[in-house]
Amino acid sequence: MKRLIITMLVAAVFLTGCSKSLLDQDNPNTLTVDEFWKSETDAQKGVNAIYAMFYQDGTWSRWIFFRLDLTSDEGFSKSPWIELADWTRFQYVNYNFWEGNAWTWRDTYKAIFRCNQVLKYVPDINFSDATKKERILAQAKFLRAFHYYYAALLWEKIPIVLEPPVDPGEQPRENTLTEVWAQVEKDLNEALPGLPENGMIRI
């Protein structure tokens, strides 16, 4: 009798389990473009994501300081780390040096990608305050110029990417340094009217 009661209880648990709809939930970390860029809040999150790139190892959290300082008159190293020490001697032997070169390249273009997303999708979002929308777009333009400026200093001839790629495997063509400087100037001039004069932006 006990076995029968236990068997019935176990069967009842399995037969009255949660419905499929309870388990079929959207992951907020994997929202698609069609699901995300809908509101002012989404637009603000988009521009905040650009600022978050300053905290990545490849940019202003770590490696870009090595790139800029060790290749200047202020930089000097006796490090046994060969690639790192080579920078101070202007010997770029290993361009695949992951920590010092590839990370900075990766995070620079990730920041540019986030700028491009804001510039592509935010114009289609309705805002109650047009000034806020203009300011978000201006920040994205300024930050794209900022990252292209430093990319030009580090690598000179680089691809100019102004749209989110359709194909993840897309390989854009290399642009001349003159073209990169022209894009930096264009973005800065277009960003200027939408930025506050005192330089303070609430995010």
ABEGO torsion letter per residue (X at the ends): XAAAAAAAAAAAAAAABBBAAAABBBBAAABBAAAABABAAAAAAAAAAAAAAAABAABAAAAAAAAAAAABAABBBABABAAAAAAAAGBBABAABAAAAAAAAAAAAAAAAAAAAAAAAAAABBBABAAAAAAAAAAAAAAAAAAAAAAAAAAGBBBBBABBBABAABBBBBBBAAAAAAAAAAAAAAAAAABBAAGBBBX
